[in-house]
Amino acid sequence: MFPGIPSSHGHGPSPVRAWLVLCAVSMLQFFIAVDVTVVNIALPSIGAAFGVGGHSLTWVVVGYTVAGGGLLMLGGRLGDLFGRRRVLLLGTGLFGAASLLAGLAPSFSLLVVARLLQGAGEAVALPAAMAAVVLMFPEGPRRSRALGVWAAVASCGLVLGFVLSGVITAHLGWRWVFLAPVPFIVVVLLAAVLLVEDDRAAAGGTPPPDLPGALLLTACPLLFTFGVVGAGEPGTPAWVVPGALAGAVAAGFGFVRVEARSRDPLLPPRFFADRTRVAANLATMLLSGALSTSFLLFTFYLQDRLGVGPLGAGLAMLPLAVPLIVFSVLVPRLLGRWGARACVLAGIGFTAAAMAAIALASVLRAGGAALVPAMLLIAAGMGFGLVGLQYVAVSGVTGDDAGIASGVQRAADQLGGATGVAVFVGIGFAPGLHSFDPFPVAALSAAAGLVIGAVVAWRMPVPADAAAPQERAG
């Protein structure tokens, strides 16, 4: 446990300092979340600038998401091994430098490299940032409120990324999509230096991080996504899809074998002994897959089905932002009344209803206004589901495992979203299903995944402190 961080026996940092740290790392969280969606509407401009087609442009999105999600557990482990403050500074600095490189990239290949480095910076910085938040706020209402702010910032970043992409691309050019966050990242670095306590690891005897495990964990979803996306692309060689999927399976088995033999595994076997965390992260993957699919379906429906322009499509997503803030602030208060399981199940139910609303709007060939109920339901699903699952996934953590717990939770969120989009949208828009409307097929496929998530959440063992955290002073 490092100085200034609360323990079960100490009083921890002052509330003012804790909230200042939360504000600083939430700024980082905001721009990292923005970068997940901000490139979507800018992709045509990027393609025109470099003469690149749509198939290659997908790597600007997938490279960031998969690199970030696949390396997140390594980032969490680095924080546990070498100190969260140093790892937070390293990851934030890498993310800022990669953002600058992406904005100034003279070629498409260098842009893709910059996006991969952005994902790596996210993977290193975010687990350390979230662990600092978890450990600076004691279990109970203070931590649930802090996690509510954290989730609200992330959710709004995802939604505002669409809006900012349209506005910035239209008025400043696509390069400023990457350059605009750089000054704010500098502010985060200064705040981390001044406000976060130094938690240097003990000298000597520290084993090296599990790099082979991290690479295999990244390769598995990357190959899987490549195979699923390739299956829907006309002209893909017959051997590519089975080869990529076989490679993903081999990488998954290789990861398990490496972890079983490693002196200091990336994902310690004891993690799987905690049924609560395993179930919470599995439910997170399924919920995030459906939520990410909904964003893409909103964008496709507005632009492809209704013919709305990029700027208009970005602005049409704005109604999501305010309800997201409301629900993310409200849910931490309801955790103490309803319990985490009820909030999670409510979030999954709201998201399933949203997918049904998207399917119905598509079948009826309705206008853009018909998507507003679905957007409100998605906001409720994110607010209730992700906040509740996040609280359960990190309940009971200590200074020894906070990094790995937060890293796994974030990885489940991000990889679940990327994989869900590949599977659900891949099913809906597969060439073999062209006789069906792709929107209801994709939406109902995501809803089927949510049914599995609801069963997992219903059977998930929930500790007493996470089931109904009591309001208490301090």
PEGIWO-V476644 format. One record per residue. SS is DSSP state (H for helix, E for strand, - for the rest). PSI is psi in whole degrees, -180 to 180 (999 if undefined). Layout:
ss=SS psi=PSI
ss=SS psi=PSI
This chain:
ss=- psi=133
ss=- psi=162
ss=- psi=141
ss=- psi=-7
ss=- psi=134
ss=- psi=148
ss=- psi=178
ss=- psi=-14
ss=- psi=-6
ss=- psi=174
ss=- psi=-19
ss=- psi=-175
ss=- psi=165
ss=- psi=151
ss=H psi=-36
ss=H psi=-47
ss=H psi=-41
ss=H psi=-42
ss=H psi=-30
ss=H psi=-42
ss=H psi=-42
ss=H psi=-42
ss=H psi=-42
ss=H psi=-49
ss=H psi=-25
ss=H psi=-33
ss=H psi=-43
ss=H psi=-46
ss=H psi=-39
ss=H psi=-50
ss=H psi=-30
ss=H psi=-41
ss=H psi=-40
ss=H psi=-41
ss=H psi=-15
ss=H psi=-38
ss=H psi=-15
ss=- psi=-25
ss=- psi=-14
ss=- psi=-52
ss=- psi=-20
ss=- psi=-9
ss=H psi=-44
ss=H psi=-38
ss=H psi=-38
ss=H psi=-44
ss=H psi=-40
ss=H psi=-37
ss=H psi=-36
ss=H psi=0
ss=- psi=41
ss=- psi=140
ss=- psi=175
ss=H psi=-38
ss=H psi=-44
ss=H psi=-33
ss=H psi=-25
ss=H psi=-27
ss=H psi=-19
ss=H psi=-32
ss=H psi=-53
ss=H psi=-38
ss=H psi=-44
ss=H psi=-47
ss=H psi=-47
ss=H psi=-41
ss=H psi=-43
ss=H psi=-49
ss=H psi=-40
ss=H psi=-30
ss=H psi=0
ss=H psi=-40
ss=H psi=-32
ss=H psi=-42
ss=H psi=-42
ss=H psi=-40
ss=H psi=-37
ss=H psi=-39
ss=H psi=-40
ss=H psi=-35
ss=H psi=-42
ss=H psi=2
ss=- psi=129
ss=H psi=-33
ss=H psi=-47
ss=H psi=-40
ss=H psi=-37
ss=H psi=-44
ss=H psi=-42
ss=H psi=-50
ss=H psi=-41
ss=H psi=-42
ss=H psi=-42
ss=H psi=-42
ss=H psi=-44
ss=H psi=-43
ss=H psi=-40
ss=H psi=-35
ss=H psi=-42
ss=H psi=-42
ss=H psi=-41
ss=H psi=-41
ss=H psi=-26
ss=H psi=4
ss=- psi=126
ss=- psi=-11
ss=- psi=160
ss=H psi=-40
ss=H psi=-39
ss=H psi=-32
ss=H psi=-44
ss=H psi=-42
ss=H psi=-43
ss=H psi=-39
ss=H psi=-39
ss=H psi=-42
ss=H psi=-35
ss=H psi=-44
ss=H psi=-40
ss=H psi=-40
ss=H psi=-42
ss=H psi=-46
ss=H psi=-35
ss=H psi=-40
ss=H psi=-43
ss=H psi=-44
ss=H psi=-39
ss=H psi=-39
ss=H psi=-46
ss=H psi=-38
ss=H psi=-39
ss=H psi=-41
ss=H psi=-48
ss=H psi=-43
ss=H psi=-19
ss=H psi=-14
ss=- psi=120
ss=- psi=156
ss=- psi=146
ss=- psi=-155
ss=H psi=-35
ss=H psi=-43
ss=H psi=-40
ss=H psi=-37
ss=H psi=-42
ss=H psi=-44
ss=H psi=-29
ss=H psi=-43
ss=H psi=-45
ss=H psi=-47
ss=H psi=-38
ss=H psi=-43
ss=H psi=-44
ss=H psi=-45
ss=H psi=-44
ss=H psi=-35
ss=H psi=-43
ss=H psi=-44
ss=H psi=-47
ss=H psi=-18
ss=H psi=-39
ss=H psi=-46
ss=H psi=-49
ss=H psi=-37
ss=H psi=-46
ss=H psi=-45
ss=H psi=-48
ss=H psi=-44
ss=H psi=-39
ss=H psi=-35
ss=H psi=-27
ss=- psi=-22
ss=- psi=155
ss=- psi=-28
ss=H psi=-31
ss=H psi=-13
ss=H psi=-36
ss=H psi=-31
ss=H psi=-30
ss=- psi=-38
ss=- psi=-15
ss=H psi=-48
ss=H psi=-36
ss=H psi=-34
ss=H psi=-36
ss=H psi=-40
ss=H psi=-43
ss=H psi=-42
ss=H psi=-44
ss=H psi=-42
ss=H psi=-39
ss=H psi=-39
ss=H psi=-40
ss=H psi=-29
ss=H psi=-28
ss=- psi=128
ss=- psi=144
ss=- psi=129
ss=- psi=56
ss=- psi=135
ss=- psi=157
ss=- psi=139
ss=- psi=143
ss=- psi=146
ss=- psi=7
ss=- psi=118
ss=- psi=157
ss=- psi=152
ss=- psi=159
ss=- psi=77
ss=H psi=-42
ss=H psi=-41
ss=H psi=-41
ss=H psi=-42
ss=H psi=-41
ss=H psi=-38
ss=H psi=-34
ss=H psi=-40
ss=H psi=-35
ss=H psi=-58
ss=H psi=-30
ss=H psi=-46
ss=H psi=-38
ss=H psi=-47
ss=H psi=-42
ss=H psi=-42
ss=H psi=-44
ss=H psi=-44
ss=H psi=-41
ss=H psi=-31
ss=H psi=-27
ss=- psi=2
ss=- psi=124
ss=- psi=142
ss=- psi=4
ss=- psi=129
ss=- psi=147
ss=H psi=-31
ss=H psi=-16
ss=H psi=-48
ss=H psi=-55
ss=H psi=-35
ss=H psi=-43
ss=H psi=-42
ss=H psi=-39
ss=H psi=-39
ss=H psi=-38
ss=H psi=-43
ss=H psi=-44
ss=H psi=-40
ss=H psi=-38
ss=H psi=-47
ss=H psi=-39
ss=H psi=-39
ss=H psi=-44
ss=H psi=-43
ss=H psi=-42
ss=H psi=-43
ss=H psi=-35
ss=H psi=-27
ss=H psi=-11
ss=- psi=143
ss=- psi=-35
ss=- psi=79
ss=- psi=150
ss=- psi=-42
ss=- psi=94
ss=- psi=142
ss=H psi=-29
ss=H psi=-22
ss=H psi=-39
ss=H psi=-12
ss=H psi=-18
ss=- psi=96
ss=H psi=-31
ss=H psi=-49
ss=H psi=-39
ss=H psi=-48
ss=H psi=-41
ss=H psi=-40
ss=H psi=-34
ss=H psi=-45
ss=H psi=-36
ss=H psi=-44
ss=H psi=-45
ss=H psi=-41
ss=H psi=-44
ss=H psi=-35
ss=H psi=-42
ss=H psi=-41
ss=H psi=-45
ss=H psi=-38
ss=H psi=-39
ss=H psi=-41
ss=H psi=-45
ss=H psi=-38
ss=H psi=-39
ss=H psi=-48
ss=H psi=-48
ss=H psi=-42
ss=H psi=-44
ss=H psi=-43
ss=H psi=-46
ss=H psi=-41
ss=H psi=-42
ss=- psi=-11
ss=- psi=23
ss=- psi=140
ss=- psi=169
ss=H psi=-46
ss=H psi=-42
ss=H psi=-38
ss=H psi=-40
ss=H psi=-44
ss=H psi=-30
ss=H psi=-20
ss=- psi=-8
ss=- psi=-35
ss=H psi=-16
ss=H psi=-29
ss=H psi=-52
ss=H psi=-48
ss=H psi=-33
ss=H psi=-44
ss=H psi=-44
ss=H psi=-50
ss=H psi=-37
ss=H psi=-28
ss=H psi=-36
ss=H psi=-40
ss=H psi=-43
ss=H psi=-33
ss=H psi=-36
ss=H psi=-21
ss=H psi=-39
ss=H psi=-21
ss=H psi=-45
ss=H psi=-33
ss=- psi=155
ss=H psi=-40
ss=H psi=-44
ss=H psi=-40
ss=H psi=-41
ss=H psi=-47
ss=H psi=-37
ss=H psi=-43
ss=H psi=-44
ss=H psi=-41
ss=H psi=-44
ss=H psi=-42
ss=H psi=-41
ss=H psi=-40
ss=H psi=-36
ss=H psi=-43
ss=H psi=-38
ss=H psi=-38
ss=H psi=-38
ss=H psi=-44
ss=H psi=-44
ss=H psi=-43
ss=H psi=-39
ss=H psi=-43
ss=H psi=-39
ss=- psi=-3
ss=- psi=44
ss=- psi=164
ss=- psi=-179
ss=H psi=-32
ss=H psi=-27
ss=H psi=-16
ss=H psi=-11
ss=H psi=-46
ss=H psi=-39
ss=H psi=-40
ss=H psi=-42
ss=H psi=-40
ss=H psi=-37
ss=H psi=-41
ss=H psi=-43
ss=H psi=-39
ss=H psi=-42
ss=H psi=-45
ss=H psi=-49
ss=H psi=-50
ss=H psi=-52
ss=H psi=-38
ss=H psi=-45
ss=H psi=-44
ss=H psi=-37
ss=H psi=-41
ss=H psi=-44
ss=H psi=-41
ss=H psi=-26
ss=- psi=10
ss=- psi=139
ss=- psi=10
ss=- psi=157
ss=- psi=-180
ss=- psi=-20
ss=- psi=-25
ss=- psi=10
ss=H psi=-39
ss=H psi=-47
ss=H psi=-37
ss=H psi=-45
ss=H psi=-35
ss=H psi=-44
ss=H psi=-41
ss=H psi=-44
ss=H psi=-39
ss=H psi=-41
ss=H psi=-41
ss=H psi=-50
ss=H psi=-46
ss=H psi=-34
ss=H psi=-41
ss=H psi=-46
ss=H psi=-45
ss=H psi=-39
ss=H psi=-43
ss=H psi=-45
ss=H psi=-42
ss=H psi=-56
ss=H psi=-46
ss=H psi=-36
ss=H psi=-41
ss=H psi=-47
ss=H psi=-38
ss=- psi=19
ss=- psi=142
ss=H psi=-34
ss=H psi=-12
ss=H psi=25
ss=- psi=-20
ss=- psi=-9
ss=- psi=153
ss=- psi=122
ss=H psi=-28
ss=H psi=-52
ss=H psi=-32
ss=H psi=-48
ss=H psi=-43
ss=H psi=-43
ss=H psi=-29
ss=H psi=-43
ss=H psi=-38
ss=H psi=-37
ss=H psi=-40
ss=H psi=-36
ss=H psi=-32
ss=H psi=-44
ss=H psi=-42
ss=H psi=-38
ss=H psi=-40
ss=H psi=-43
ss=H psi=-45
ss=H psi=-36
ss=H psi=-38
ss=H psi=1
ss=- psi=124
ss=- psi=127
ss=- psi=121
ss=- psi=156
ss=H psi=-38
ss=H psi=-25
ss=H psi=-24
ss=H psi=-39
ss=- psi=75
ss=- psi=129
ss=- psi=143
ss=- psi=131
ss=- psi=159
ss=- psi=155
ss=- psi=999
